[in-house]
Amino acid sequence: MKKKKTLKYWIGQLHLWLGLASGIVVLIVSITGCLYVFQKEISETVRKDQYFVKASASSTRPLSELLQTAQAALGSSMPVNDVTIHRQPDRSWEFMAYHFNDTSLTYFSAVGYFQTVYVDPYTGKVLGVHDYKHDFFHIVKYIHWSLLLNTPYGQPIVGWSTFVFVLLLITGLVLWWPKKWTKALRDRSFKIKWKARFKRVNYDLHNVPGFYSLIPALIIALTGMVFAFRWFEAVVYVAASGSTTPPPQVSVVSVEPLTRDATSHPMDIAFQEALRQLPESRRLLIIPAAGKTGTIYALGYKGRETYYGADALQFDQYSGKLLHRRNHSEKNGGEKLVEMNYDIHVGAIGGLTGKIIAFIASLICASLPVTGFIIWWGRRKKKGGAEGKD
């Protein structure tokens, strides 16, 4: 008489086949995520001469002058898209130029150029020009982001594999859950039996670390899905804001005057006002105006590495006059949570501790497809041998 298959059996089958279907992508995404966690610390150590300068008591050179210097280093074919300005007196300023082609298939054909000029703000000296298109960590990031395919083609693959991974975490918890909470079953569920045979150790390495990393793994996976799917980002926004109405957008434009004041540069006026308006910011992102009616944007980040919580300013590109300000405190819960998504995803929101947790969780996530495949392969071989004996 055939034994009736239980719900847990079918959950096990779902867990198995979903794992086999998504395993390679989950492995690649997890390993690259693990590598990327400490890219900032490693890059700043390896290229210290570009990131850091000798702090000076003298004033920094005008931003317009430094922008002109950086643009000369890049050439006219690569206009500067944005400038990162650090309040740390020993940091260089970063002038970034990039161009992407959405119709290309692969990462390398999609990125026309991605260059950053590092400039000493006190002397105006160019410390180096770095090619991020071929930068190791930037390539790692785009393997993680879209498997080195262009975003429209690669990100859906990563996104749906991440969605499947969320299902694997949930079904894995169901399979891990002990039938009875006896001491023997608790030990089996929470401890790795290192002195056992390889199959048992591998089985424990799949179950035990998988359980301990469940919460951070779910957070990493769900925040990854926010990047991959607009519909999921909308769900997160609605859940956090309690509204389906998008946030209000204020439109302001620059107005070209009949005569211009040649005594001061509008970019310098806007920058000095941004410094005054954003005293708590630890770094600023300045985005030059685009087109005749575009405005100069200034975003003030309160953390050295994090991106959430920024206050935003807009300035007239002809006069440097402040046209609009929107503070982080004015945003609704949905906007704030979506804005925090990147910092949560990489663990930066928790500082060094958060990044260590993200690193360990990503490493465990990378191991799960490997240990799961070994379990399946061992059982497959065992079944094959049993059939041969019959």
N, C-alpha and C positions, 0 to 999 in steps of 0.2 A: 504493500500500500504506500502510495506516494505521500510524503510529508507535505502538509499545506504550507505554502510560502507566506511568510508574515510580512507586515508592512515594513519592518526593519530590513528584510531581505530586499525588497524593491527599492528602498532608500539606498541600500548598499549598491545595488545595480546602477542606480542613477548616479551615485557618487563615483563609481568606477568609470563609467563610459563618458561622463562629463570630464572627468580628470584626464582620461586618455585623449579626448578631443582637444582639450585646451592646454595640456601639460607643457608643451614646448614653448608656447607663447608666454604662459605664466612664469616659466623658468627664466626666459630671456628678460621679461619685464622686471622680475624680482631682482635678478642679478644686477641689471643696469641701475635700478633704483638704489640698490645697496651701494654700488660704486659712486653714485652721484651725491649721496648724502653729505659727504665731507669735501666736496669739490672746492668750496670757497676756501677752506683752511689750507688745502693742498696747493691750490693755485696761488694763493698769497705767499706761500712759503717758496714755491718753485720760482715764481716771477716777482720776488720781493722788490727788485730794483725798479719795476714798473708801477707797482701798487703803492709804494711808500716813498716819501721825500723827507728831507731834513726840515723839521718844523722851524718856522721863522717868526720873529716878532713883527716883522714888516707886513704891510698889507698885501693881499693878493692882487695880481694884475686884473684889469677889467675883464669881465667875462667875454665881452665882444672881441677883445684882442686875442684872448685864448682860443675862442671859437675860430677866429680867422687863422690862427697858427695851426690848429688841428685840421682845418679844412685844407690848408696848403699841403699838409702831410698826406692827406688822403687823395687830393686831386679833385678837380671840379666834377668828375663823373660819379663821385660817391658823396653826395651831400649828407651832412650830419643830421641824424634823426632826433637824437636826444643827448643830454649831458647829465652825468651823475656827479653831484658835488657833495663831498663829505665835509662835515663840520670838524672832524678830527684834523688837527693842524699838521699831522704827519702823513696825510693821504694825498695822493695825486687825484686829479679830476679826470673823468673818463668821458670821452667824446665818441659816441657810437654811430656808425653808419651801416645800414642794412637794406637789402632789397630781396623780396621773395616773389616767386612766380607760382601762382596757385594752379596752373594748368599742367605743370610738369609731373612726372610719375614718381621720381625718386628724390630723396633729400638733396643730393649733390647737384641735381639739375634745377631743383626748386629754389635753392639759395643762390642768388646771383652774386652777392657779396655780403660779408658780415665782418666788419672791421671795427676795432676800437683803438683810439689814440689816447695814450696816457700822457698827461701834461703836468709839469710842476707848476702849481698855481702862483708861486712866488717869483719864479724866474722866467716862466713861459717856455721853458725847455721841453722839447718832446722827449719823453723817456722811452717810448717804444710804440710800435704799431702792431697790434696782435690780430692775427687772422682767426676769427672764431669759427669760420666755416669748416676749417680742418683741425680745430682744437679737439683734443682727446675727450674732454668732459662734455663738450658740446655735441660731439658725435654720440657719446654714451646717452646723453639726454634725448637725442632724436631716435635712437634705437628704442629707448624706453617709451617715448612719446608716440612713435608711429612705425617702428621697425625699419627705420631709414627709408620709408616711403614718404611721399608728400602727405601732408596732414589729411586731406579729403579721402585718401585711399588707405593709409595705414592706421589712422586713429580708430575707425570703426572696428577693425580687427582686434586692436588692443582693447577697445571699449567693451566689446561683446565677450572677449576672453576674460576680462575683469568681472563682468556680470556673472559669467559662469563660475568664476572663482568665488564670488560671494555665495552662490548656491552650494559650492563645495564646502565652504566653511560652515554653513548652516547644517548641511547633511552630515558633515564630519562630526559636528557636535552631537548630533542624534546618535550616530554610530559609536562615538566615544562614551556616551553616557552609560554608566554601570547599571546592570539590571538590579543589583542589590548593593547597598553601601556597606559591604563587609570589609574587614581590614585587608584581606587578600585582593579584593577587587579595587579598593582604593589605592593600594600600592601599585597595582598593575596600571591604573589610570593616571597616576601622578608621578610615578618614578620609572626611570629607565633601568632595566636589569642588565647592567654592563657585562656581567660574567656569563650570561646566557649565550646560546649559539647565535650565529650571524643573523638568521631569519628573525629570531625574537628581538634582537637588538635593533634591527632595521624596522621591525613592526613598532617597537616602542618609540624609535626616533620619528616615526610618522605621526603617532598618536599624541605622545606627551608634549613635545614642543609645539605641535599644532594647537593643542588646547591652550597652553600658556600664552601663545601669541595671538589668540583668537580676536581679542578686542582691538589691539593696534593694527592687526592685519585687516580687520573689517573697516576700520577708520581709513587706512591707506587706500583700500580698494574702493570704498564709496566716494572718497574725495577724488580719486582717479576717474570715476565715472562722471563726476561733475564736469571735468574737462572734456570727456569724450562725447557726451550727449547733451544737446541743448534741452531736451525734454526733461532729463534728470536734474539739470541745473534749475529748470523752472519749478520742478517739484520741490527741491530744496528751498528755493526762494519763497514759494507759497507757504510751505510748512513753517518757515521761520518768520515770515512777515504777517501771515494770516490774511493775505490779500492776493488776489490775482491781478491787481492793477499794477502796472510797471511804475517805477519811481518817476517823478516829474523831471523833465529835462528843460533847463533854461538855456536858451540860445542867445549868445552874444557875438558880435562881430567887430572887427577893427574897421575904422573909417579913415580913409586916406585924406589927410588935410590938404588944403590948397598950398600952404607953405609949410616947410619943415624946419625944426630947430636943429641946427647943425652943431650946437655946442655939446650935446650929450647923446649917447646912443640909447635908443629905447630898450634894448636888451639889458643894458647895465642898470637903467632906471627900474625896470621890472624885477631884476635879480635882487637889487638892494631892498626893494619893497617887500619881496618874498622873504628875505632874511628877517626883516622887521616884523612881518605878519606871522611868521612861523618860527618863533624862538625856541620851541620845544623839539623841532625836527633835528634829527641827527644826520640826515642826508636829504638832499633835494634832487628831484628829477626835473630838469628844464627841457621843455619841448618847443623848439622854434616854431613860429607861425608858418602855416602852409597856405599859399595862395594870397590874393590881395585882401581878402576879408578875414583870413584866419587870425587866431589869437595865440599869444605866447602862454603856454601852460606851465604851471609850477606845482609839483606835488611834494608835500613835506612828509617824509617818513620818520616816525618816532623811534624806530629800531634800526640798528646798524645793518641788520640782515633781513628783517621781516618787511612785508609789503602792506599788511592790513593797517587800518587806522589812520590813513593819510588824509590830510586836509588839502583841498584843491583850489588853486587860484587861476584866473584868466586875466591876461593883460592885453591892452591894445598894442599891436606890433609897431605902430607909428609914434606913439607918445610914451609907451611904457606905463600908462595909467591902468590902475586896477579896475576891471570891469565886473568881475563876479568872484564870489567866494562860496565854497560849499564845504562845511566841516564834516568830519567823520561822525560827530555826535548827531548830526541832522539826518543821517541815513537810518532806514528802518532795519529791523532784524534780519530780513532776507538779504538786503544789500550787504550788511556787515558779515553775515556768515559766508556768502559767496566770495566776498573780498578776502576772507581769511582762508579760503580753501587751499591755496598754494602753500601757505605757511603751515597749515595743519598737515598737508600731504607729505611734506618733506621733514616734518618734525621740528622745524625752526621756531614754531610758536612756543615750544617748551624749552627753548635755549639749547645748550649742549646736551642736557639730559634728554630732551625730546628727540634730538638727532640721533643719540645713541640708541634709544628705544626704536626709532624708525629703522636704523641700520640693522639691529638684531632681528626685528620682525621681518624685514625684507629678506634677510639671510635665511631665516626659517622658512619663509614662503617659497624661496628658491629651492629648498631641500625637499619640500613636500611632493612635487611631481616626480622627483627622483626616487625617493623612498616608496612612494605609492606605486610607481612602475615596477620596482623590484618585487614588491609584495604580489602584484598581479602576475608578473612573469614567473615567480616561484610557484604560485598556485596553478598556473597554466601548464607548466612543465610537470607538476605533480599529477594533474588530471590526465595529461597525455600519457604518462607512465602507467597510470592505473588502467587506462583503456587498452594499452598494449598488452598488459598482463592478462586481461580478460580474453 
